[in-house]
């Protein structure tokens, strides 16, 4: 029987703070009362979204990202090995990307350990590129803050840009 992989999270990957602000916490506990480690024993590991941008509209004047399909395949395989439900998207427009992210933020993550979102794309000054436009990183991460995504409060939200 194959031994399940051990999950190790590198704290430098956490883009959104681990400790929610006191105004957005789901309960009355203080931030200082939170454990130093995350509980990773829920029914599901969680959702991993991968946005893979290889081709871009000519108006953006960006080079094609050759080899990114291999990166997407490798990440998909690794996250699946770690028990994540992986959804990967290729060359999508900003509007669709934000729609997917909003749906993920509105989903019920109660039985999940965490949430992961990976962007394989070009980026610049607080933005990542969809195939047709820039997307503000703060706009992306704001969708998953405690006041908008209650079921992930107190759980890691890992964004890799």
N, C-alpha and C positions, 0 to 999 in steps of 0.2 A: 504494500500500500504506500502510496506517495505521501510524504510528509508535507503538510501545508506550509507555504512560505511564511516567514516571520515578517511583520510589518514594522518598518523603521521609518520614522518621519524625521527629516532633517529640518530643524527649526528655521534655517535661513530661507526655506521655500515658503514659509508662511507670509503671505502678503497682507492678509487681513488679520488684525490682532487676535490672539488666542483668547484673551480675556475681554468679554463684552463690556461696554460701558455700563455703569450702574443704571442709567436711564433706560437701557434696552435689555437688561437681564430679564429672563422669564420669571424668576422668583425673587424673593426679597434677600437672598444671600449676598454677602459682600464679596467683592472681587478677591480680597485677601483670604476668603474662606474656600476658594476654588482649589481643587487638587492641583499638584504640580504636573501631573501627567493626565492625558486624556484616557477615558475609558474606551477601550476598543473591543467590546464584547457584545455588541448588538447583533441582531439577526443577520444584518447585511453589512458588508464593508462600506458600500456607498456607490454613488454615481461618479464616473469619470468622463468628462467631456473633452474631446480633442478636436480643435479647430485647425485644420491643415490647409494652409494657403500656399499653393504653388504658383498659380497664374494670377496676374493682376491686370486690371483695365489699363489700356495704353495711356490714358490721361494721368495715371499715377506716376508714370515714368519709373517703375520699379522692375528690377530683374526677376526673372523666373527663379524659383527656389528649387533647383535640381537636387534630387536625393531626398526630398522631404517625405516622399511616399514611404520610403524605407524607415524613416524615423517614426512616422505614424504607425506603421505595422509593428515596429519594435515596442513602442509605448503601449499600444493596444494589447499586445501579448503579455507584457509585464504586468499591466494593471489587471488583466484578467487572471493571471496567476496569483495575484494578491487578493482576488475575490471581488474586484470591482465590476459593476455593470458598466461597460464601456459603450459610449456613443461617439462615433467619429464622423466628422463632416469635412468635405473637400470643397475648396474654392467657393465659399458662400458669400453672399452680399451682407452688408452691414445690417440691413433691416431684418433679414432672416436670422442672423447671428444673435441680435438682441432679442428677437422673439424666442429663440431656443433658450437663451439665458434666463429670460423672464419666466418661462415655463419651468425651468429647472429650479429657480428660486421659489416658485409658488408650489412646487411639489412637496409631498409629505416625506421628510427625511427622518422621521421619528425612530424608525428601526435601523437606521444607518449609523455607522461610526463617524463618517466624515464625507466631504465633498472635494473633488479635484477637478480643476479646469486648466487645460493646457492649450497654449496658442503657439502654433508653429507658423510663424509669419515674420514679416519685416515689422519694425517698430521705430518710433521716434518721439522723443519728448513727451512721455506720458500717454502715448497712443500706440495701438497695435493696428495693423492693417487687415481689413476684410478685403475681398477681391476688388471692391469698388470704391472704398472710402476708408478713412481713419475711424477708429473707435476709441473713445476716451477710456483709459484703464479705470479711472475713478467711477465712471458710469457703470462699468462692468461689476466692480467689487461692491458698489453701493447696493446692488440688487440683493446681496447676500448678507447684509448687516442684520443684526438682531431685530430691528424694528420692521423689517420687510420679509425676513425668512426665519420665522420663529422656531421651526423644527431643527435648525442648525445652530441655535444658540448653545454655547458651551462646547461646540464640536469644531474640529479643525476644518477650515475652508482654505484649501491649498490652491493657489493660482501660480502657474508657471508661464511667464511671458518670455 
